[in-house]
Amino acid sequence: MGGAGYRHGHRRCRRPHLGRPAASACGLGSGDGSGAAACSAAVCSASSDDSDKSSSGESNELYPSLRQIPRLAVPYADLYRRVRIEETVFELLSQQYEMARIEEAKDTPVVAVIDQPLVAEKKSFPPRLLMILLLTMLALAATSFHIVLSSMWDHVSPSDPKKILAQEINDNLRSKLERRLQRRLGVE
């Protein structure tokens, strides 16, 4: 049960007596052995409480007794297995986290939007009045040019070789453009 000098009667004392009488080592006797019963009753009573706790598994000792080791092997193995699983999961998640950080660094856009664009309250360019005037003058010039050219074309005689050549070119271009348009649309 215990080592030499640890036992008083039927209870176990926690203090080693190392060759001295049991009661004097516990400090309860005069050394003649008469204090052994007092040691058993006072100092070693805590060991009986601890032995009750150790049987239920709630010991205050740092290391378990030899009797408890076989009973503690299964819970220890279970806890050890859980710790190993959690370590493995932690390692895998750490690796995935680092890989995700690397991928995020690769996918970082070159251009970052600092402020969201807003619709302008006042138009800055081009000036509307200037654009209206320029486009009106351009439309007027184009219309005038078309009217003058169609008037001149109508005054040319139909037997003129230049007019005949221009009409043939116009007809050829028109037919080619119509065929290309039909091919693109898929209509034959």
Secondary structure, DSSP 8 states (H G I E B T S, - for coil): ---TT-EETTEE-SS--TTS-HHHHHTSS-SSSTTHHHHHHTTTHHHHHHHHHHHHT---SSS--TTTHHHHHHHHHHHHHHHHHHHHHHHHHHHHHHHHHHHHHHT--SS---S-----SS--SS-HHHHHHHHHHHHHHHHHHHHHHHHHHHHS-TT-HHHHHHHHHHHHHHHHHHHHHHHHHT--
